């Protein structure tokens, strides 16, 4: 596994976790905690975007 493969897997895992957290916030928690889960899920998407942008440059 080279560096690009590791970054690709990290991007995939972070996107999956982001979708999972946004889904928890939308469907499981109806109170203020749902907004927190959704915000953290969006943060995971932002980090995955950065990892994807780093592929080929590291």
N, C-alpha and C positions, 0 to 999 in steps of 0.2 A: 504494500500500500504506500503510495507516495503522498505528498502533501496535498495535492489537489483532490485525491480520493478521500482523504480524511476531512477536508473542508466540505466536500460534497455530502458526506454522511452527516456531518455536524449540521449542515444546512437542512437536510431532510428531517433529522430528529427534532431540530428546533421548530421547523414548520409544523410538524406533527404535534408537538407539545403546545404550540400556539393555538392550533385548531382545537385541541382538547381543552385548554383553559378557557377559550372563548365559549366553547360549547357548555362547559360547566357554569360559566357566568350567565349564559343565556337561559339554560334549561333547568339547572339544578337549584341555583340560589336566586331567589326573587327579591331579596332585600339589598342593602348597600354592598354586601360582600360580592354580589354578582358583578358590580361595576369594577371592583378591585381585580377579580379574576380576569375580566375582559381587558383591563388595562395592562395587566401582566402578560396576557396573551399577545397583545399588540406589541409589547416590548420584545417578546420572543421573535415576532416577525421582523422587527427592526434589526435585531442581532443576526438573524438568519440572512437578511439582505446584505449586511456588512460581510458576513462570511462568504456569501456568494460572490460579492464584488472582489474579494481577496483571491479568489481562485485564479491561478495563472500569474499572480503578482508576487507571491511569497516564495 
